[in-house]
Amino acid sequence: MASIYSRIIATGSALPERVVTNADLEKIVDTSDEWIRSRTGIGQRHIAADGETTGDLAFLAAQRALEAAGVKASELDLIVLGTTTPDIIFPSTACLVQHRLGANGCAAFDVNAACSGFVYALGVADKFIKSGQTKKALVIGAETLTRMVDWTERETCVLFGDGAGAVVLEASSEPGIHATCLHADGGFKELLYNPVGVSVGFKDEPNHGVRIRMSGREVFKVAVKTLDALVDETLKAAGMDESQLDWLIPHQANLRIIEATAKRLHMSMDQVIVTVDKHANTSSGSVPLALDYAVRSGKVQRGQNLLLEAFGGGFTWASALLRY
């Protein structure tokens, strides 16, 4: 029997209208444009409007991906949405988006792997297609992470933004996704986490204590080391050499981490898609946002090999090596 592959046939993305620059943040917290840019590479971020949800952004990104693919929502067999900021506890944001799209009846669920959420979701959908159970799948990464930002904490408030990206996958006889690698280590929880939740309860603090806790330097060290090993693993799993890569499309958290990964791959920064300067860290939204930008700007062309990778709270880390 012929092998079944999953192939990305289209991309889409959505960003909130409101843009907040580093200069804007200088007015509300003790920071500076130079401080933020030199440490992160971030110049601005998009922030969701009051009442604008993760599901709203996911829906727009999904619509644009489906339109670009020429696929009707009713044709979908599966929707997997990576997010750590769902609209409500249940139903899943994937179910809410499914109904708005008119894709009622197909499988739909969320994946929470923090910043690795989209790549995790892509790995899950890839397996559904390769098993023969699914013909067409919608994979989304969407976040409104600024909802849990403490705007008085200068180390973290400058880092995050909101946004969503989506891809449409379909079964193909031609190779598309060569390999996906998914990992996690909950032993690093204390370095990057949000301490509240349904089961442990909320805290008697402003905004119920819903805010990101992060040890930036430690996260940076582990991320660089872990992504270094992930690159080797992914190339080996795909049976490819680094010289065969056309583009690196990394999680957009920190320009220095991105540069370190590119250096490890002996890739010039001209072969790396960078959107962290415009979007900041949109968590699971960052990789599909960068991918959609790369496709729609004409940088990424059909037939090229792309390495997607991400690292997030958990810790989680994940990659996908694919032929676009």
C-alpha positions in Angstrom: 0.0 0.0 0.0 1.3 3.5 -0.9 2.5 5.7 2.0 0.2 8.5 3.2 1.8 11.8 4.1 0.4 15.0 5.5 1.1 18.2 3.6 0.4 21.8 4.4 -1.7 23.3 1.6 -2.3 26.7 3.0 -1.7 29.1 5.9 -3.5 32.0 7.6 -3.0 34.4 10.5 -4.7 37.1 12.6 -3.4 39.9 14.8 -5.3 42.3 17.0 -5.5 45.8 15.6 -4.0 47.5 18.7 -0.2 47.9 18.5 1.8 48.7 21.6 5.4 49.9 21.0 8.4 49.8 23.4 8.0 53.6 23.7 4.4 53.1 24.9 5.7 50.7 27.6 8.2 53.3 28.7 5.3 55.4 29.9 3.8 52.7 32.2 6.9 50.7 33.5 10.5 51.4 34.2 12.0 50.2 30.9 13.4 51.5 27.7 13.3 50.7 24.0 17.1 50.0 24.0 16.8 47.7 27.0 14.0 45.6 25.4 15.6 45.4 22.0 19.1 44.5 23.2 17.8 41.7 25.3 14.9 40.3 23.2 14.8 41.9 19.8 11.2 43.0 20.4 10.1 46.4 19.1 6.3 46.1 19.4 3.5 43.8 20.1 -0.2 43.4 19.2 -2.7 43.4 22.2 -6.2 42.0 22.0 -9.0 44.6 22.5 -11.4 44.3 25.4 -13.8 41.4 24.6 -11.5 40.1 21.9 -10.7 36.4 22.7 -8.3 33.7 21.7 -11.2 32.1 19.8 -11.9 35.3 17.8 -8.3 35.4 16.6 -8.2 31.6 15.9 -11.4 31.9 13.9 -10.0 34.7 11.7 -6.7 32.8 11.1 -8.7 29.6 10.3 -10.9 31.4 7.8 -7.9 32.9 6.0 -6.2 29.5 5.8 -9.3 27.7 4.6 -9.9 30.4 2.0 -6.3 30.2 0.7 -6.6 26.4 0.6 -9.9 26.5 -1.3 -11.3 24.1 1.3 -14.8 24.4 2.9 -15.1 24.0 6.6 -17.5 21.2 6.1 -14.7 19.1 4.5 -12.6 19.1 7.6 -12.2 15.8 9.6 -10.2 17.3 12.4 -9.4 20.6 14.2 -6.5 20.7 16.7 -5.9 24.0 18.4 -2.8 24.8 20.4 -3.4 27.3 23.2 -2.7 28.0 26.9 -5.3 30.8 27.0 -8.6 29.2 26.1 -11.8 31.4 25.9 -13.5 29.3 28.7 -12.7 26.2 30.6 -15.0 24.1 28.4 -16.0 23.6 25.7 -12.6 23.7 24.2 -11.7 26.7 22.0 -11.4 24.3 19.1 -15.1 23.4 19.6 -16.1 27.0 19.7 -14.1 27.8 16.5 -15.5 24.7 14.8 -19.1 25.8 15.3 -18.3 29.4 14.0 -16.7 27.9 10.9 -19.6 25.5 10.3 -17.4 22.4 10.6 -19.8 20.8 13.1 -19.3 17.0 13.6 -15.6 16.6 13.1 -13.2 15.9 15.9 -12.1 19.1 17.6 -9.9 19.5 20.7 -7.3 21.8 22.3 -3.6 21.0 23.1 -1.9 22.9 25.9 1.9 22.7 25.6 2.5 26.5 26.2 4.7 28.0 23.5 5.1 24.6 21.8 1.3 24.2 21.4 1.1 24.7 17.7 4.0 22.3 16.9 2.4 19.7 19.3 -0.9 20.2 17.5 0.8 19.8 14.1 2.4 16.6 15.3 -1.0 15.2 16.5 -2.7 16.1 13.2 0.1 14.6 11.2 -0.4 11.3 12.9 -4.1 11.3 12.4 -3.6 11.8 8.6 -0.8 9.2 8.4 -3.0 6.7 10.1 -5.6 7.1 7.4 -8.3 8.3 9.8 -8.2 11.9 8.6 -8.1 13.4 5.1 -8.2 17.1 5.9 -7.2 18.8 9.1 -7.1 22.4 10.5 -4.3 23.1 12.9 -4.3 26.4 14.8 -2.0 28.1 17.3 -3.7 31.0 19.1 -3.2 33.0 22.3 -4.2 36.1 24.2 -1.3 35.8 26.6 -1.4 39.5 27.6 -4.5 38.6 29.6 -2.1 37.2 32.2 0.6 39.8 32.1 1.4 41.9 35.1 2.0 45.3 33.5 4.0 46.5 36.6 6.6 43.7 36.2 9.1 45.0 33.7 11.0 41.7 33.2 7.9 39.9 31.8 5.4 42.5 30.6 7.6 43.6 27.7 7.9 40.0 26.3 4.4 39.0 25.2 1.8 39.7 22.6 -1.4 38.2 21.2 -2.1 36.6 17.8 -3.1 33.4 15.9 -1.9 31.4 13.0 -3.4 28.4 11.2 -2.6 25.8 8.5 -4.7 23.4 6.5 -3.2 19.9 6.2 -4.3 17.2 3.7 -3.4 13.6 3.0 -1.0 13.3 0.1 1.0 10.7 -1.7 3.8 13.2 -1.9 6.1 13.8 1.2 5.1 16.8 3.3 5.9 16.5 7.0 9.0 14.4 7.2 9.3 14.2 11.0 7.9 15.7 14.2 9.6 15.4 17.6 7.7 16.3 20.8 9.1 16.4 24.3 8.4 17.7 27.8 10.0 17.8 31.2 7.7 18.9 34.1 10.7 19.1 36.4 11.4 22.6 35.2 7.9 23.9 36.2 9.2 26.5 38.7 11.2 28.3 36.0 8.1 29.3 33.9 4.6 28.9 35.0 1.2 30.4 36.0 0.4 29.4 39.6 -3.4 29.5 39.4 -6.1 27.2 38.0 -9.4 25.5 38.6 -8.1 22.6 40.8 -5.6 24.6 42.9 -7.9 27.6 43.0 -7.3 31.3 42.4 -5.3 33.6 44.6 -6.5 36.6 46.6 -4.5 39.0 44.5 -5.4 41.6 41.8 -6.7 39.7 38.7 -6.9 36.6 41.0 -3.1 36.1 40.8 -3.3 35.1 37.2 0.2 36.2 36.0 3.2 34.7 34.4 6.1 33.8 36.7 9.4 33.4 34.9 13.1 33.0 35.7 14.4 34.5 32.5 18.1 33.7 32.6 17.5 30.1 33.6 14.9 29.6 30.9 17.3 31.1 28.3 20.1 28.6 29.2 17.9 25.6 29.1 16.2 26.7 25.9 19.4 27.1 23.9 20.8 23.8 25.1 17.6 21.9 24.5 16.9 23.3 21.1 20.5 22.4 20.1 19.8 18.7 20.8 16.4 18.9 19.2 17.9 20.1 15.9 20.1 16.9 15.7 17.2 14.7 16.7 14.9 16.2 14.1 17.4 15.9 11.2 18.1 12.3 12.1 14.4 11.5 12.3 13.9 13.0 8.8 17.0 11.3 7.4 18.3 14.7 6.3 21.4 16.9 6.6 21.4 20.5 7.8 22.6 21.5 4.3 19.2 20.5 2.9 17.3 23.0 5.0 16.0 26.1 3.2 14.4 27.9 6.1 14.4 27.9 9.9 11.0 29.1 11.3 11.5 29.2 15.1 9.4 30.1 18.0 9.6 33.9 18.3 10.5 34.5 22.0 14.0 36.0 21.9 16.2 37.0 19.1 19.3 35.7 20.8 17.9 32.2 21.2 16.9 32.3 17.5 20.4 33.4 16.5 22.0 30.6 18.6 19.8 28.0 16.8 20.7 29.4 13.4 24.4 29.3 14.3 24.1 25.7 15.4 22.6 24.8 11.9 25.3 26.9 10.1 22.4 28.9 8.6 22.7 32.6 7.8 20.0 34.8 9.4 18.8 35.4 5.8 17.5 31.9 6.0 15.6 32.5 9.3 12.1 33.9 9.5 12.1 36.5 12.3 8.8 38.2 13.4 9.7 38.7 17.1 10.4 42.3 16.5 6.8 43.0 15.3 4.8 40.4 17.3 6.8 39.7 20.5 6.2 36.3 22.1 2.7 35.1 21.1 3.3 31.6 22.6 1.6 28.9 20.5 0.7 31.6 17.9 4.2 32.5 17.1 5.3 29.7 14.8 2.2 29.7 12.6 2.2 33.5 12.5 5.8 33.4 11.3 5.0 30.7 8.8 2.1 32.6 7.3 4.2 35.7 7.0 6.9 33.7 5.3 4.5 32.2 2.8 2.5 35.3 2.0 5.6 37.5 1.7 6.9 35.1 -1.0 10.0 34.1 1.0 9.0 30.5 1.4 8.4 28.7 -1.9 6.8 25.3 -2.7 9.3 22.4 -2.6 11.5 24.0 0.1 12.4 22.3 3.4 11.4 24.1 6.6 12.4 23.4 10.2 9.8 24.6 12.7 10.8 24.5 16.4 9.5 25.8 19.7 10.2 25.8 23.4 7.8 26.7 26.2 6.6 26.3 29.8 6.5 22.8 31.2 9.1 22.7 29.9 7.9 21.6 26.5 9.9 21.5 23.2 8.9 20.4 19.8 9.9 20.4 16.1 8.6 19.6 12.7 10.7 19.2 9.5 8.6 19.5 6.4 8.6 20.0 2.7 6.3 22.9 1.9 
